[in-house]
Amino acid sequence: MDKHSIVVCILLAIITTNLIRVVPMLLIKGQISNRFLRSFLYYVPYVTLAVMTFPSMVQTTMSPLSGIVALIIGIVAAWRGMGLFPVAAICCAIVYLMDSLMSLTPALS
């Protein structure tokens, strides 16, 4: 790849990234009053985080089962009102314990 095409690629990335952020501010002047759109925009960060996090939770553990169990226990803990840090700590502990148990007993993995 020559130097010219690298510069063009970087400029296109800069333009695209900034357009995504600037165009909504230029088009939407006041507060959004549409209830559906407000609800949609409220949940977009959570869905994006879930889409990025869920595959790695299942694929980066020694066994997908430990990731799935940690996910279910984390959902239950969050549903019962626990904060982000305790839920994350519980999920990490569950994955660690399950992976440790599975490495001790080769028949389960």
Contacts in CASP RR format, 6 or more apart in sequence:
PFRMAT RR
TARGET T0000
AUTHOR 0000-0000-0000
METHOD contacts of the structure
MODEL  1
MDKHSIVVCILLAIITTNLIRVVPMLLIKGQISNRFLRSFLYYVPYVTLA
VMTFPSMVQTTMSPLSGIVALIIGIVAAWRGMGLFPVAAICCAIVYLMDS
LMSLTPALS
32 38 0 8 1.000
32 41 0 8 1.000
54 71 0 8 1.000
57 67 0 8 1.000
57 70 0 8 1.000
57 71 0 8 1.000
58 64 0 8 1.000
58 67 0 8 1.000
58 68 0 8 1.000
58 71 0 8 1.000
61 67 0 8 1.000
61 70 0 8 1.000
61 95 0 8 1.000
61 98 0 8 1.000
61 99 0 8 1.000
62 99 0 8 1.000
62 102 0 8 1.000
62 103 0 8 1.000
62 109 0 8 1.000
63 98 0 8 1.000
63 99 0 8 1.000
63 102 0 8 1.000
63 109 0 8 1.000
65 98 0 8 1.000
65 102 0 8 1.000
66 94 0 8 1.000
66 95 0 8 1.000
66 98 0 8 1.000
66 99 0 8 1.000
66 102 0 8 1.000
67 94 0 8 1.000
67 95 0 8 1.000
67 98 0 8 1.000
69 94 0 8 1.000
69 98 0 8 1.000
70 90 0 8 1.000
70 91 0 8 1.000
70 92 0 8 1.000
70 94 0 8 1.000
70 95 0 8 1.000
70 98 0 8 1.000
71 91 0 8 1.000
73 90 0 8 1.000
73 91 0 8 1.000
73 94 0 8 1.000
74 87 0 8 1.000
74 90 0 8 1.000
74 91 0 8 1.000
77 86 0 8 1.000
77 87 0 8 1.000
77 90 0 8 1.000
78 87 0 8 1.000
82 90 0 8 1.000
101 108 0 8 1.000
102 108 0 8 1.000
102 109 0 8 1.000
103 109 0 8 1.000
END
